[in-house]
Every structure is written in structure tokens, then in C-alpha cells.
Amino acid sequence: MSKKGNIWVVPHKGGWAVKREKAQRSIVVTPTKQEADKIGHQIGKNSGVNVITQRKDGTIQSHDSYGNDPNPPTDKEH
């Protein structure tokens, strides 16, 4: 079984998009970042992959891991 790509929550024309890494098309486009982030995290948990959320300017805001990480992060974000 091939490894699934990470989930990205990115700015999109008309709202926010949830995309799988290296995919051409979005999984879903929502009008709000909060809604896209919620959907992205649900998909990430179900798939066991990372969820990366960007700011409006394209910089990374947060990075959450739902996979089997042998070296868990030491950040206290969540």
C-alpha cells in the first residue's frame, strides 16, 4: 500500500481549500478557514497523515501529525 500524501489547508480563490499533497485538485473548497481546517483535520486523523495549515500569505501556521510518529514533537501547541 502506498503512503498517502499529507493534507494541506491553503488559501484559495473564494475561500480556503483542503488538498492532498501533490494533488492537482482540491478535496473541498470552503468559504472559511475554520471550516476547511476542521475538514482537513478529520481527513488527516482518518488517513493517519500530517495536516499542514497555511496563513493567508502562504506561510505555515501549524503542522499536526496524526500518523505513527516514532519521534513525537516537543511543541506545546495542542
Secondary structure, DSSP 8 states (H G I E B T S, - for coil): ------EEEEEETTEEEEEETT-SS-SEEESSHHHHHHHHHHHHHHHT-EEEEE-TTS-EEEEEE-S--SS-------
